[in-house]
Amino acid sequence: KEDLTIFKAMGMKSRDIEMTFSIQGLAINVFGGLVGTMFGVSLVLAQAKWGLITLEGSVVPAYPVILKMGDIGGILAVVIGIGGLGSAAMVRFLIRKIVV
């Protein structure tokens, strides 16, 4: 809230403030999506190599996993898309509510 009022007092237009915070929100979403994806890929690779999750009394000793690049791209697209839209909507709402 304080940042919005400071930017407005400095003479920034509402559209410029909105763009600044939207880009920041998108950057945070991209970073979070990449970190989460790296963690998920690490888990899948660990499961494939060492069989961390076992299936007792089953034909296969460990839960089978396959890593597909298309799945990774799809997940990143959904995370960044939903996060970006949510961030943009929240920024727009706050600017209209706080900065008139």
C-alpha positions as CSV (number, residue, x, y, z in Angstrom):
1,K,0.0,0.0,0.0
2,E,2.8,2.4,0.9
3,D,4.7,1.7,-2.3
4,L,1.6,2.5,-4.4
5,T,1.1,5.8,-2.7
6,I,4.8,6.7,-2.9
7,F,4.8,6.0,-6.6
8,K,1.7,8.0,-7.1
9,A,3.2,10.9,-5.1
10,M,6.3,10.7,-7.3
11,G,4.1,11.4,-10.3
12,M,3.8,7.9,-11.8
13,K,0.7,7.2,-13.7
14,S,-1.6,4.4,-12.5
15,R,-0.8,2.3,-15.7
16,D,2.9,2.6,-15.0
17,I,2.5,1.5,-11.4
18,E,0.3,-1.4,-12.5
19,M,2.9,-2.5,-15.1
20,T,5.7,-2.3,-12.5
21,F,3.9,-4.5,-10.0
22,S,2.7,-6.9,-12.7
23,I,6.2,-7.5,-14.0
24,Q,7.4,-8.0,-10.4
25,G,4.6,-10.5,-9.7
26,L,5.3,-12.4,-13.0
27,A,9.0,-12.6,-12.1
28,I,8.2,-14.1,-8.7
29,N,5.9,-16.6,-10.4
30,V,8.5,-17.6,-12.9
31,F,11.1,-18.0,-10.2
32,G,8.7,-20.1,-8.0
33,G,7.7,-22.2,-11.0
34,L,11.3,-23.0,-11.9
35,V,12.3,-23.8,-8.4
36,G,9.3,-26.0,-7.9
37,T,9.9,-27.7,-11.2
38,M,13.5,-28.4,-10.4
39,F,12.5,-29.9,-7.1
40,G,9.8,-32.1,-8.8
41,V,12.2,-33.3,-11.5
42,S,14.8,-34.1,-8.8
43,L,12.2,-36.2,-7.0
44,V,11.2,-38.0,-10.2
45,L,14.8,-38.8,-11.1
46,A,15.5,-40.0,-7.5
47,Q,12.5,-42.3,-7.7
48,A,13.5,-43.6,-11.0
49,K,17.1,-44.3,-9.9
50,W,16.7,-45.5,-6.3
51,G,13.0,-46.4,-5.9
52,L,12.3,-44.2,-2.9
53,I,8.6,-45.2,-2.8
54,T,8.2,-48.9,-2.7
55,L,5.2,-51.0,-3.4
56,E,4.9,-53.9,-0.9
57,G,3.5,-57.1,-2.3
58,S,3.5,-55.9,-5.9
59,V,5.1,-57.3,-9.0
60,V,7.2,-54.1,-9.3
61,P,9.4,-53.3,-6.3
62,A,9.1,-49.5,-6.6
63,Y,6.5,-47.0,-7.9
64,P,7.3,-46.6,-11.6
65,V,7.8,-43.0,-12.9
66,I,8.6,-41.5,-16.3
67,L,9.9,-38.0,-16.9
68,K,8.6,-36.3,-20.0
69,M,9.7,-32.9,-21.2
70,G,6.2,-32.1,-22.5
71,D,4.8,-32.6,-18.9
72,I,7.4,-30.2,-17.5
73,G,6.6,-27.6,-20.1
74,G,2.9,-28.0,-19.5
75,I,3.2,-27.7,-15.8
76,L,5.4,-24.6,-16.1
77,A,2.9,-23.0,-18.5
78,V,0.0,-23.6,-16.1
79,V,1.9,-22.4,-13.1
80,I,3.2,-19.2,-14.8
81,G,-0.2,-18.6,-16.5
82,I,-2.3,-18.9,-13.4
83,G,0.2,-17.0,-11.2
84,G,0.6,-14.2,-13.8
85,L,-3.2,-13.8,-14.2
86,G,-3.7,-13.8,-10.4
87,S,-0.9,-11.3,-9.9
88,A,-2.2,-9.0,-12.6
89,A,-5.7,-9.2,-11.2
90,M,-4.6,-8.4,-7.7
91,V,-2.4,-5.5,-8.8
92,R,-5.3,-4.0,-10.8
93,F,-7.7,-4.4,-7.9
94,L,-5.3,-2.8,-5.4
95,I,-4.5,0.1,-7.7
96,R,-8.1,0.9,-8.2
97,K,-8.9,0.5,-4.5
98,I,-5.9,2.4,-3.1
99,V,-4.7,4.8,-5.8
100,V,-7.6,6.8,-7.2
